[in-house]
Amino acid sequence: MPETVMDKLVSLAKRRGFVFQSSEIYGGLGSVWDYGPLGVELKKNIKERWWRSMVHEREDIEGLDAAILMHPRVWEASGHIAGFTDPLVDCKQCKNRFRADDPRIKGTPGQPDAQCPVCGTKGSLTVARQFNLMFKTFMGPLEEAAAVVYLRPETAQGIYVNYLNVLQSSRQKIPFGIAQIGKAFRNEITPGNFIFRTREFEQMEMQFFVKPGTEVEWFEFWRGERMKWLQGLGIRPEKLRWHQHGQDELAHYAKDAYDIEYEFPFGWQEFEGVHNRTDFDLSNHQRASGKKLEYLDPATNERFLPYVVETSAGADRTALVVLCDAYREEEVEGEKRVVLQFKPSLAPLKAAVFPLVNKDGMPELARRIYDGLRGEFNVFYDDGGSIGRRYRRQDEAGTPFGITVDGQSTQDQTVTVRDRDTLKQERVGAGQLAAYLKAKLAG
Ligand code: GAP
């Protein structure tokens, strides 16, 4: 089979240290991935950018970091125990399991004409049954029903149960929001497409609490803000589109929902959503906990349960969007090059420093430049192999600037700076490099 773009991206991600399969030396753990030295920087840059725009740049949003483990009654009240399920079918012949709506299945599962997409047997698929996606574990030393706790399948519930704590301690007034970045877990039936659908992932979620009746306006506001933010990551606008959920697609908590989709190499898929969750979650928690969660409006003395507009993004899926969007294969002077054209501020490494040759004072000056930049920028030192090979390695890492110390540098303290995308080189004074990089990395 010919190598697909995804195959190439997965192998580049491993080769350059972006993403590795979890527990690889034991054969790997299904659909769980580890971020290597460059991947962790890329994801951190995305998360920091999200946090800055959501929390630091807004007066009306507070941050939170709630625990992954929560009281099991949270998941009863939120509807996840009853409703966070996917329809599952088994093949009695080959023992594989599928989502009942797997497009590869021909016919209706449970019927004699239905065909297993793996072994091809007809009539071997069971009738669909509901499979809960939450991971269960036990709290304390007893492995019994009373000790069951869940790994959270969304970070949002940690926000709802803390909404009064944050409101009271931060002295916010409605409308206001709470933002959180954290791990979530789903025992997906059919994970796949690299880091697109995994069983452990990170979410960047914000719940905006508003007065009932104003939620449609805020919903539109947040749709606009989220699209602007994504375009600010440098993602090509023609690769992004909205998809409104039909009645059959809406999650159990949502009255209206729009996905933001990206055209991945494997097709258009959702990676972020804006949801109108009404007072579904707060009213359920109020009922189940017996604790009043109403808001007293100081201006009007009205009491009400706020409605919630949620923006929910996956940090891993956003990282995959950024990787896919940056990936290019080009021909340069008759040679093929693979390059990740990240927006410079998102790139894991901002610059690489190279001595042209390892003699004549060049390594010493290159080291001094590298040490001088390291305090402010994530930079890399490379003196191995031909300069062309070193440039190619940094192209694959998506490093926007290559700083080369050559024979002239030791005479006049200038270096060449190669631009990853235009391949143009300019001479810059070694003492001006920090200011040069800062200007190029803005935005
Ligand atoms: N709180 C709402 C919520 O969780 P969701 O659409 O189920 O909504 C939000 O998930 C985001 O989380 C998705 O847009 C996606 O980016 C990410 N996500 C969900 N399931 C995922 C999975 N199995 N692997 C990776 N990311 C996932």
Boltz pocket constraint, residues with backbone or C-beta under 6 A from the ligand:
constraints:
  - pocket:
      binder: B
      contacts: [[A, 153], [A, 154], [A, 155], [A, 156], [A, 186], [A, 188], [A, 195], [A, 196], [A, 197], [A, 198], [A, 199], [A, 200], [A, 201], [A, 202], [A, 203], [A, 205], [A, 270], [A, 271], [A, 272], [A, 273], [A, 310], [A, 312], [A, 313], [A, 314], [A, 315], [A, 316], [A, 317], [A, 318]]
      max_distance: 6.0
